[in-house]
Amino acid sequence: MTFRQFFYDWNGLNVAWFGAINQATPDWLAPLAQVGSALGSYWSGPFLLVVLLLWSRRLNAATATKTAALALRTQARRFALGFALAWLGVAMLKLITDFPRPVAALPDLVRIIGEPELQYSFPSGHAAYAMLAATSLWPLASRRVRALLVAWLAWVAWSRIAVGAHFPADVFAGFLIGGLAAWIARLASGTRWVWWCTALAIALLDQGTKQLVEARLEYAQVIPVTAFFNLVHVGNTGAAFSLLANAGGWQRWFFIALATGISAWLALALLKPRQQPEAAAYCLILGGAVGNLADRVFRGYVVDSLDVHWGGWHWPAFNFADLAITLGVGLFLAAGSVCRSPGHGATT
């Protein structure tokens, strides 16, 4: 029995359940399926996070509700971390498995509502996000709202099958990933481990984007996105600005040792109490350093994919790890200037 048969086919039940739901959806329910699918999209994640933060600020204005405001901010932090973990988990599994969508696997048996998709069926990102959002809101919800959350999960699950986008196995796996991401975020929230977990999420995001670039773009291929930005696929054996790129090979081990030392120091530094801006800066730099370190260890070079240009002049290509490091350094410098200002409190 193959991996696909054991985890995906369910001895024929996966396809059978898909057909029972997809084919049984009447035309008059098609708009409801499309709305349910849209409500389960990752694009609503930032909106939900903003709502939680604004809600907490409003409650914080009243002394009697400061406890509720703290609970909202805690759930917002957990949701943000869980969002990154779920997105990364789904993206990596989609790239690794590359299972076909129902319309590609069963072209004559699928009823499509909306635009058809052909690749990366497993797992369902919509289901992962819906479970994460419902789990994040659950501690804040009343019994009636919890019932609505359960109904929303069922709506999203049904809609992804009804529109022909996913098999039931995709949805089930998405629910598991969303729940697991929420659980990990809950364990990390409120402790110093949250910075390590966030740094790991940054490194995984960087590696996920590099895997996607390698899977979709030929080496040296350039895809124009805007008048000043391209997606590219190039490699860099040196440091920033291709420093020591042609040094003969020894630079790989030098940069591995350097990045390992810096990462270890930052990881230990995050165990000590620090102001949040400073800790966030260390976290960004650590995540970026680990992302590029993984490249040098497993590939022998760093994959760059972001090309900013203007009037024929191109900034050296970079990646998400470089972006995280740059943001971290900028935040560290800004945090340092704030800490030196008169009247600034001690670290926490």
C-alpha positions, 0 to 999 in steps of 0.5 A: 500500500502506497503513501497515497493509498493509505493517507489519501485514498481511504480505500476509495472513500475519499473519491466516493465522499467527494462525488456524493457532496460535489455532485449532489450540490444543486445550482441554487446552492452554488452562491452559498458554496462560493461565499463559504469558500471565500470566508475560509480564505487566508486573505481574511486573516489580517482582517481578523487580527486587526479586529482583535487588536482594535477590540482589545484597545477599546476594552483597555480604555475601561479599567473593568475590562482590562482583563478581557483586553489582555485576553484578546491581545493574547489570542491575537498574538497566538493567532498571528504565530499560528497563522504563520505556522499554518501557512508554512505547513500547508505550503510545504506539504503542497509542494512536497506532495503535489497532489492533483486537484479533483478537476485534474484527477477526475476531469469527467466527474467534477462539477466546478463552481468558479475558476478551476485549479489543477495543482497542489490539492493537499492539504486545504489551506482554507480548512487550515485557516478556518480551524486556526481562526475558530480555535483562536476565537474559541476561548473568547466566545460564548456558547452561541458564538461557539455553535456559529464557529462550528457551523462556519467550519462545516460550511467551509469544509462543505464549500471547498468540496462543493466548488470542486477545489478539494477532496475530503482528505484535503479538508481533513488534513487542513483541519489537522494542520490548523489545529496543530498550529493553534496548539503550538502557538498556545504553548509558545504564547506568553513565554520567551519561547515565542521568539524562538518559534517566530524565528523558526517560522521566519526561517521556514517561510524563507525556505518555503519561498525558495522551494517554490522559486526552485520549483517554478522558475528556471535558473536565471529566469526573470519574471517582471511583476511591476515596473520596478520589481522582478521575481528571479532565480539566482544563486549566491555563494558569497555574502551580501552584494556577492562579496567573496562569491568567487573565493574558491569554495572556502567561503562556504564553510566560513559563512556557515561557521559565522552564521552558526555563531551569530545564530547561537548568540542570538538564540541565547540572547532571546532567553534573557528579559528584553524590551519587545522591540529589541527581542523582535529585532533579535528574532528577525535577525535570527530567523533570517540567519537560520534561513540563509544558513540552511541554504549554505548547508544543504545547497552550497549557496544562497537562493535569491529571488527578489530583484528591485530595479529602477531606470536600468539600475538593479539592487543586488538580488535578495531573499526573504531571509535578507529582508528579515535581517535588514528589518531586524537591524533597523528595528534594533537601531531604532530600539536602541535610540528609544532606550537611550532617550530620557525617562525610558523604563528598564527592560522587561 
